[in-house]
């Protein structure tokens, strides 16, 4: 497995964990927040953001530049 793919997968997993924890400990008391009103929303949002963030650390080859 390529190192860049592994790094992105780690970012997705960590983002999902932190997204869930954000919902659990901060959340949205009124229920009208689009992202933090349900645990699935905040977990998926965290996974996407984590994957995007960690994919920034990939090294580009000379061909891809």
C-alpha positions, -999 to +999 in steps of 0.1 A: +000+000+000+013+034-008+024+056+020+001+085+008-030+062+008-022+050+042-018+085+055-052+095+040-069+065+056-054+074+090-068+109+086-102+095+078-102+073+109-089+100+132-114+125+117-143+102+123-133+096+159-129+133+166-161+141+148-180+116+170-163+129+201-172+165+192-209+154+188-207+136+222-191+163+243-200+196+225-229+187+201-259+209+196-284+213+224-312+228+202-311+201+175-311+227+147-274+225+138-268+208+105-236+190+113-236+184+150-273+176+156-268+138+148-237+116+155-236+103+119-234+138+105-206+149+127-187+116+123-189+117+085-180+154+084-150+147+106-139+117+084-140+138+053-122+167+069-096+144+084-090+127+050-086+160+033-063+174+059-040+143+060-039+141+021-022+175+021+009+159+035+014+136+004+046+140-015+041+147-052+063+130-077+080+150-105+054+137-130+024+149-109+039+184-104 
